[in-house]
Amino acid sequence: MTPHLNTPHLMRSLAAAIALLGLLAAPALAQRISSQSPEAAAPDLARPNVVMFHGKKIGQDPDPFIRNEMLRHADSGWAD
């Protein structure tokens, strides 16, 4: 005798299994995101006047407007 599959019961079981997997995976994903170094998370706090672009120092200026211009033109092809 084969067991009768009840579709609503099967769907509830599947939804519960997916929810359980999500709860089990959440701490691992949160740990991976928060494992950045403090320098990578906030580079402007360590060196407030340095302008970085793709991990490379492109300039330094105390004026925030000038630093913004440096970032805007970092990949424009203009000569340094």
LUMKOLBA-375028 format. One record per residue: y, x, z of N, C-alpha, C, O in turn; chain; residue in one letter; residue number from 1. Coordinates in steps of 0.2 Angstrom, whole numbers, plus 5000, padded with zeros to 4 digits. Layout:
BEGIN
ATOM|Y|X|Z|Y|X|Z|Y|X|Z|Y|X|Z|A|a|NUM
...
//
This chain:
BEGIN
ATOM|4994|5004|5000|5000|5000|5000|5006|5004|5000|5007|5009|5004|A|m|1
ATOM|5011|5003|4995|5017|5008|4995|5022|5004|4999|5023|4998|4999|A|t|2
ATOM|5026|5008|5002|5032|5006|5006|5037|5003|5002|5039|5006|4996|A|p|3
ATOM|5040|4997|5004|5045|4994|5000|5052|4998|5001|5054|4998|5007|A|h|4
ATOM|5056|5000|4996|5062|5003|4997|5068|4998|4997|5068|4994|4992|A|l|5
ATOM|5071|4998|5003|5077|4993|5003|5083|4997|5001|5085|5002|5004|A|n|6
ATOM|5086|4995|4996|5092|4998|4993|5098|4999|4998|5101|5004|4998|A|t|7
ATOM|5100|4994|5001|5105|4994|5006|5104|4999|5011|5108|5003|5013|A|p|8
ATOM|5098|4999|5014|5096|5004|5019|5096|5011|5016|5098|5016|5020|A|h|9
ATOM|5093|5012|5010|5093|5019|5007|5100|5021|5006|5102|5027|5008|A|l|10
ATOM|5105|5017|5004|5112|5019|5003|5115|5021|5010|5119|5026|5010|A|m|11
ATOM|5114|5017|5015|5117|5019|5022|5114|5025|5024|5117|5029|5027|A|r|12
ATOM|5107|5026|5023|5104|5033|5025|5107|5039|5021|5109|5044|5024|A|s|13
ATOM|5109|5038|5015|5112|5043|5011|5119|5044|5013|5121|5050|5014|A|l|14
ATOM|5123|5039|5015|5129|5040|5017|5129|5044|5024|5134|5048|5025|A|a|15
ATOM|5125|5042|5028|5125|5045|5035|5123|5052|5034|5125|5057|5038|A|a|16
ATOM|5118|5054|5029|5116|5061|5028|5122|5065|5026|5123|5071|5028|A|a|17
ATOM|5126|5062|5021|5132|5066|5018|5137|5067|5024|5140|5072|5024|A|i|18
ATOM|5138|5062|5028|5143|5062|5033|5141|5068|5038|5145|5072|5041|A|a|19
ATOM|5134|5068|5040|5132|5073|5044|5133|5080|5042|5135|5085|5045|A|l|20
ATOM|5131|5081|5035|5132|5087|5032|5140|5089|5032|5141|5095|5033|A|l|21
ATOM|5144|5085|5031|5151|5086|5032|5153|5088|5038|5157|5093|5039|A|g|22
ATOM|5151|5085|5044|5152|5087|5050|5150|5094|5052|5153|5098|5056|A|l|23
ATOM|5144|5096|5050|5141|5102|5051|5144|5108|5047|5145|5113|5049|A|l|24
ATOM|5147|5106|5041|5150|5111|5037|5158|5112|5039|5160|5118|5037|A|a|25
ATOM|5161|5108|5042|5168|5108|5044|5170|5115|5048|5174|5118|5046|A|a|26
ATOM|5166|5116|5053|5168|5122|5057|5167|5129|5053|5172|5133|5054|A|p|27
ATOM|5162|5129|5049|5162|5135|5045|5168|5136|5040|5170|5141|5038|A|a|28
ATOM|5170|5130|5037|5175|5130|5032|5182|5132|5036|5186|5136|5033|A|l|29
ATOM|5183|5129|5042|5189|5131|5045|5189|5138|5047|5195|5141|5047|A|a|30
ATOM|5184|5141|5049|5183|5148|5051|5185|5152|5045|5189|5157|5046|A|q|31
ATOM|5183|5151|5039|5184|5155|5033|5191|5154|5032|5194|5160|5030|A|r|32
ATOM|5195|5149|5032|5202|5148|5031|5206|5152|5036|5211|5155|5034|A|i|33
ATOM|5205|5152|5042|5209|5155|5047|5207|5162|5048|5210|5165|5053|A|s|34
ATOM|5203|5165|5044|5201|5172|5045|5206|5177|5042|5205|5183|5041|A|s|35
ATOM|5212|5174|5039|5217|5179|5036|5220|5183|5041|5220|5181|5047|A|q|36
ATOM|5222|5189|5039|5225|5194|5044|5232|5191|5045|5235|5187|5041|A|s|37
ATOM|5235|5192|5051|5242|5190|5052|5247|5193|5047|5252|5189|5045|A|p|38
ATOM|5246|5199|5044|5251|5201|5039|5250|5197|5033|5255|5196|5030|A|e|39
ATOM|5244|5195|5031|5243|5191|5025|5246|5184|5026|5249|5181|5021|A|a|40
ATOM|5246|5182|5032|5248|5175|5033|5255|5174|5033|5258|5169|5031|A|a|41
ATOM|5259|5180|5036|5266|5179|5036|5269|5186|5035|5271|5190|5040|A|a|42
ATOM|5269|5188|5029|5272|5195|5027|5279|5196|5028|5281|5201|5030|A|p|43
ATOM|5283|5190|5028|5290|5191|5029|5292|5192|5036|5298|5194|5037|A|d|44
ATOM|5288|5190|5041|5289|5191|5048|5289|5199|5050|5292|5201|5054|A|l|45
ATOM|5284|5202|5046|5283|5210|5048|5289|5214|5045|5292|5218|5048|A|a|46
ATOM|5291|5212|5039|5296|5215|5035|5301|5210|5032|5299|5208|5026|A|r|47
ATOM|5306|5208|5035|5310|5202|5033|5314|5203|5027|5315|5198|5023|A|p|48
ATOM|5315|5210|5025|5320|5211|5019|5316|5213|5013|5319|5214|5008|A|n|49
ATOM|5309|5214|5014|5305|5217|5008|5303|5211|5004|5301|5206|5006|A|v|50
ATOM|5303|5212|4997|5301|5207|4992|5294|5209|4989|5294|5214|4986|A|v|51
ATOM|5289|5205|4990|5282|5207|4988|5281|5202|4982|5282|5196|4983|A|m|52
ATOM|5277|5204|4977|5275|5200|4972|5268|5202|4970|5267|5208|4968|A|f|53
ATOM|5263|5198|4971|5256|5199|4970|5254|5206|4973|5250|5210|4971|A|h|54
ATOM|5256|5206|4980|5254|5212|4984|5257|5218|4983|5256|5223|4985|A|g|55
ATOM|5262|5218|4978|5266|5224|4976|5273|5223|4979|5276|5218|4977|A|k|56
ATOM|5276|5229|4982|5283|5228|4984|5287|5229|4978|5287|5234|4974|A|k|57
ATOM|5292|5224|4976|5296|5225|4970|5303|5226|4972|5307|5227|4968|A|i|58
ATOM|5305|5226|4979|5312|5227|4981|5313|5225|4988|5309|5223|4992|A|g|59
ATOM|5319|5227|4990|5321|5225|4997|5329|5224|4997|5333|5228|4994|A|q|60
ATOM|5331|5219|5000|5338|5217|5001|5339|5213|5007|5335|5208|5008|A|d|61
ATOM|5344|5214|5011|5346|5209|5016|5348|5202|5014|5347|5197|5018|A|p|62
ATOM|5350|5201|5008|5353|5195|5006|5347|5190|5003|5344|5192|4999|A|d|63
ATOM|5346|5184|5006|5341|5180|5004|5341|5178|4997|5336|5177|4994|A|p|64
ATOM|5348|5177|4995|5349|5175|4988|5346|5180|4983|5344|5179|4978|A|f|65
ATOM|5348|5186|4984|5346|5192|4980|5338|5192|4980|5335|5194|4975|A|i|66
ATOM|5335|5192|4986|5328|5192|4986|5325|5186|4982|5320|5187|4979|A|r|67
ATOM|5328|5181|4982|5325|5175|4978|5326|5177|4971|5321|5175|4967|A|n|68
ATOM|5331|5180|4969|5332|5182|4962|5327|5187|4960|5324|5187|4954|A|e|69
ATOM|5325|5192|4964|5320|5197|4963|5313|5193|4961|5310|5195|4957|A|m|70
ATOM|5312|5188|4966|5306|5184|4965|5306|5180|4958|5301|5180|4955|A|l|71
ATOM|5311|5177|4956|5312|5173|4950|5311|5178|4944|5308|5175|4939|A|r|72
ATOM|5313|5184|4944|5313|5188|4939|5307|5193|4939|5307|5198|4935|A|h|73
ATOM|5303|5193|4944|5297|5198|4945|5293|5198|4939|5291|5204|4937|A|a|74
ATOM|5291|5192|4936|5286|5193|4930|5290|5191|4923|5286|5188|4919|A|d|75
ATOM|5296|5191|4923|5300|5189|4917|5300|5195|4911|5301|5193|4906|A|s|76
ATOM|5298|5201|4913|5298|5206|4908|5304|5210|4908|5305|5215|4904|A|g|77
ATOM|5309|5208|4912|5315|5212|4913|5313|5219|4915|5309|5220|4920|A|w|78
ATOM|5317|5224|4913|5316|5231|4916|5318|5231|4923|5323|5227|4925|A|a|79
ATOM|5315|5235|4927|5316|5236|4934|5323|5239|4935|5325|5240|4941|A|d|80
//
